[in-house]
């Protein structure tokens, strides 16, 4: 009886460990996806910002003085 319970406990522990690893892997991949999404968003925003600055700096001088 005791040996059987010990076997069940070890099995539960292995199952828990396996599911813990699966959950951690899923969380890690989710974090990586979020991070990659943020990086691409930041990159596109900085490109847009640079483009806007470029346009602003190449506008005629009198237009900037009026505004």
C-alpha distance (Angstrom), angle and dihedral (degrees) to the residues before:
residue distance angle dihedral
X1 . . .
X2 3.80 . .
X3 3.81 92.1 .
X4 3.82 89.9 50.7
X5 3.82 91.6 51.4
X6 3.78 90.4 48.5
X7 3.81 89.6 52.6
X8 3.83 90.2 51.0
X9 3.80 91.4 49.1
X10 3.82 91.8 51.1
X11 3.79 90.5 47.5
X12 3.82 91.3 49.7
X13 3.79 90.2 48.9
X14 3.81 91.6 50.8
X15 3.79 91.6 47.3
X16 3.79 91.1 48.7
X17 3.79 91.3 47.7
X18 3.80 91.0 48.9
X19 3.79 93.5 49.6
X20 3.81 90.2 45.0
X21 3.80 89.7 55.1
X22 3.81 91.3 47.7
X23 3.80 90.9 50.0
X24 3.80 91.5 47.6
X25 3.80 91.5 49.0
X26 3.79 91.1 49.7
X27 3.82 91.2 48.1
X28 3.79 91.2 48.2
X29 3.80 93.2 50.1
X30 3.81 89.3 47.1
X31 3.80 90.6 51.0
X32 3.81 90.2 48.5
X33 3.80 91.2 50.0
X34 3.81 91.0 49.1
X35 3.79 90.9 46.8
X36 3.81 92.2 49.2
X37 3.80 89.8 47.2
X38 3.79 91.2 51.3
X39 3.78 91.7 46.9
X40 3.80 92.4 51.6
X41 3.81 90.0 46.2
X42 3.79 91.7 50.1
X43 3.80 90.6 46.4
X44 3.79 93.3 50.8
X45 3.81 91.0 45.4
X46 3.79 92.4 50.4
X47 3.81 90.6 47.4
X48 3.81 89.8 50.8
X49 3.81 90.3 46.9
X50 3.80 92.1 49.6
X51 3.79 90.0 47.8
X52 3.81 90.5 51.2
X53 3.80 92.1 48.6
X54 3.78 89.3 49.6
X55 3.82 91.2 52.1
X56 3.81 91.8 46.1
X57 3.77 93.0 50.0
X58 3.83 92.3 48.6
X59 3.80 95.6 49.0
X60 3.80 116.8 109.9
X61 3.78 113.4 -84.6
X62 3.82 97.4 -123.4
X63 3.81 91.6 55.8
X64 3.81 91.0 58.9
X65 3.83 90.8 46.9
X66 3.82 92.1 53.6
X67 3.79 90.6 51.4
